[in-house]
Amino acid sequence: MLQQTQVSTVIPYYFRFLERFPDIASLAAASEDDVLQNWSGLGYYSRARNLHRAAQTMRDLHDGKFPQEFDQIHALKGVGRSTAAAVSAFAFGRRHAILDGNVKRVFARYFGIEGYPREKKVESAMWEMAEQMLPDADIEIYTQGLMDLGATLCTRSRPACASCPVQTDCVAYKQGRTAELPVSRPRKAIPQKTTMMLIVRHNSEIMLEKRQPTGIWGGLWSFPEIALGADPVAVCAEHYGMAVRPEALLPQLNHTFTHFKLAITPQPLQFVKALPQVSERQHLWLNMDDALGAAIPTPVRKLLEKMMATGE
């Protein structure tokens, strides 16, 4: 959960998730909907799906236990090289190098490494250094110290160099370049995308559609999306087997992802009647309260909460 999410945000989700899934067996046995519902609001839902699949792998291949060998840990869905190394070091005392974001920053400054750390050439060089720096003993203490150095002293802005135990050998400190290293990501214009969300209502219920298992919000329940300019009435007839009546548009909702911005136009629609054709897409009807408790993406949650607050 701490990958790409702040600690303050994670804490309540963490305890709620552990209460619902206290062990590998309960997580492996759960449905994907149940897992995503308990993750809803944290974003980056592929992490939840990977965690679920990893638990199933441990159930099916490792007798329901967490594997101890590095290669087996690394093979778990969603577990990268650095994460596998950290688990190996802390849980089993195995000698493996880590290279998370904090460690990359420490290495870039300490060794004076040029280039953006996520570029393949730069990252490969850092991995070589990480391997060379490994001590022969006390791997847990070394690994924890390296992580803490980056998290508490060698911070992204205003590093506490005066308190750093390795400042005398740090290239960036000696050259007065702590603000320049590591090199920042090359700036690119963030693409702007648009979509229309169809909010189909029938009495006190709204319709949610099951999204494809991969891609943005994969596997979540969401309002159906269509391109701006497409006919929502025709889409509902063709794909959901229902006649609908358009209502006034709701205010645009803007949502920012890591790599693009999304402008959402919410289009309320009133269900009129079912049509002879059968729906080709998986959907369900829920009242607002139940919809809020489902595995839904953040923008859908915001729209539902605003509709409930304003009575729209």
N, C-alpha and C positions, 0 to 999 in steps of 0.2 A: 504493500500500500504506500510505502514511503517513496517509491520510485515515481517521480514527477508529481508528487502531492505533498503539501506542507504538513508538518507534524501536528500543528494545531487543528487542522482539518481532519486528519486521519484518526485521532484518538477516539472519538465517539464511535466511528465506524469500526475500528479495530475491536473494541470490546463487544459491540453488538454482533460482529461477524463471528468472534470466538464463542459467544454465547449460543449462537445458532449452529455453528459447526465446530464443536470442541475438539475434534480429532480427525485424523485422515479418513477413517471409515465413514463418518457422517458427511464429510464434504464430498467424498467419492460417490456416495449413494444419492446425493441430492440431485435434483433436476437443474438444468442450466438456468431456467427461469428463476428458480429459488436463489441460486447463487448471484445472478445479476440483480435481482431485487434487493439483496442485502448489500450490493455494491453501488446501487444507483445513487448518483450524486458525486461519486469520486472521479468519474471520467476515465478515459483510456480503458475501455471495457475489455480490451483484449487481455489485460492483466488478469481479470477475474476468470475469463474463459481458460486462460493458460493455467491458472492455479487449480481450477476444477479438473482439467485434464491431467495435470501433474499428480493430483491425488488419486485419480483413477489408474494412472500408470503404477503408482506405488502399491495400490490394491492388487492390480493384476500381475505385476512382475516382481514385486519385492515383499510379498506376504503382508501387505498393509503397513510396512515400516519404511521410514525414511532411509534411503541408501547411504552408505558411508564412503563409497569410492567416488573420487572426483569425476571420472568419466560418466558414472551413472547419475550423479547429481546434475552434471552439465547437460545430460541428455533429457532431463525433465523439461516439459514444455514451458517456455518462457524464462528459463534460467540461463543467464549468460555466463560467460567465462569468469568475470569478476565476482558475480554473486556466488557462483559455485565454489570459487576459491575462498571467499569469506566464510561460507558455511563450513567448508572443509577445515579451515583453520580454527574457527571458534568452537565448532561442535566436536571435531575429531582430532584436532591438533596436527593436521596434515600441512605440509610445507608447500603452499601454492601462493602465487603472487596475485594481488588485487590491483585494479586500476579503475576506480570509480571517478566521478567528476572532481571530488575533493583531492584525490591523489594525483590526478592529472595536473591540477593547479599547482600543487606542491612541487611536482617534478619539473613543470615548465619553469617555475621560478628558481628552484634550487640549482638545476642544471643549465638554466638559460636557454631553454629549447624554443626555437622559433617555429612559427607555423600554427595553424589552427589545430587543437588537439584531436578533433574528430576526423581530420584528414587521414586517410589510410596510412600514408608514409610516416606521418608524425606519430600516430597512434602505435604503429608497429615498433618504432624506435622507443617509445615509452614502455611498451611491453618488455622489450629486451632489458631496459634499465630496471624495471620492476623485478624481473627474474634475477638479475645480477645482484640486486640489493638485499635479497632474502637472507636472513640470518640462518645459521645452522641449528639454533635452538630458540626457545621462547617465541615461537611463531605467533601465538595469540597476542602476546604483549606488543610485539612489533606491529602487527596488523592493526590492533586497536589504536596504538599510538600514532600511526601514520594517518588513519582516518580522523582521529581527534585533532591532529595538527592542522589538517585542512579545514575541518569544521569549525574550529574555535579560534585559531591564530592566523593561519594563512588563508584568510577569507577573501572573497571576491573583491570587496572594496574595503579600504582602510585596514589592511592587515596589521596585526599587532607584532610588528617586527622586533620591537624592543624586548618582548617577552619570549621570542622564538629561540629555542635551544640550538638551532642549527644556523643562525643568522650569519655567523662568521664565514661559513662556507657557501652561502647562498649567492649565486651569480646575480640574480635580480636585485638583491639587497645591496651588494657591493657596487653595482653599476647604477643604482637608483632607478631601476626599471620595474618595480613591483606593480606599477599602474599599467604597464604595457604588456606584461606577461601574466597569464597566457594570452596569446593573440585571440581577439574576439572573432566570433563567427562572421564571415563575410556577409555584409548586409544585402538583402534582397527585398524587393517590393513584395508585400504580402498580398496575394491574390484576393479579390473580392468576389464572392459567389452569391447567388440568389436562389431562393426556392419558395414555393408556396406550400403551406401545410393545410390540409383539409380537416376541419373540425366538424365532423358529422354528428349531429345530435338527434336523439329520438326520445321524447319525453324527458326523463331525468338522466339519461345515459348518453355517453359519448363513445365513438368507435375508435379503437386502436388497432394498428396493423403490426404484425410480427415482421421485423426487418430481417434481411438476409444475414446469415451467420458471420459473414466477413464484411469488412469495410466500416465506415463511420457508424457508431451505435449498433454494431453487429449483434443480432440476437435480441435486441431490446424491443419493447412495445412502444410504438410512436404513432403520431398522426401521419396519415398517408402524405407523401410528398409528390408534387408535380412541378413541372417547369412553369415559370411565370409566362403567361400568355396561353397556356393550355386551358382547355375547357373542363372545369371541375365537374360539371353536370355529366358530360360525356364520359369522363374517367370513372365516375361512380357507377354509371350504368354499365360500362364495359367490363370493369374489373371487380365490382362488388355486387352487381346485380340489384341495384336499388336506384329509384328515382329520388332526386333531392332538389331542394329549392335554395338558391343562394341567398345569404343575408349580408349585411354590411360588413366590410372588411374591418378587422381589428388592427390596432397600431402595429407597425413593423417592430420586430424583435431582432436585435443584433446579437450574434454569438461568435466568440473568437476561439478558433482552434490553434494548434501550434503552427500550422503551415498555411492557414487561410482564414478569412473572415466570412461569416455567413449572415446574410440579411434574409430574415424569415418574414414572409407575408402570411398572416393567419387568415384563412377564409372559412368563416362559419357557414355550415350548410344544414338545412333542416330535412330530416328524412321524411319522404312523402309516402312511398310504398315500395314493396319488393317487386322486382321484375322477374320474368320467366327464367332468364339465364342464371346460371349458378356462379357464385363468386369464385374467382380463380386465385384469390389471395387470402392468406390466413389472417383473420381478424376476429375481434370480440367486442362485446358491448359491456361497459362498466359504468357505474355511477362515479361521480367525481372523487369521492373519498377512496373508493377502491382503486380507481385509476392512479391516484397519488401514491398508493401503496404498492403499485406494480413496478416492474423493472422498466423504468422510463428514462430517457435522456433529460439532462438539465433544462434545455429550452422548453420541452413539453411540460415539465414540472412547473416552470415559471408561468407558462400560459395558463395552465389549469389553476394555479394559485391566484393569478390575476382575475380570471373569470369568476372564481368563487368569491373573491373579495369585492368585485364590482357588480356581481349578479348578471354578467353579460351572457 
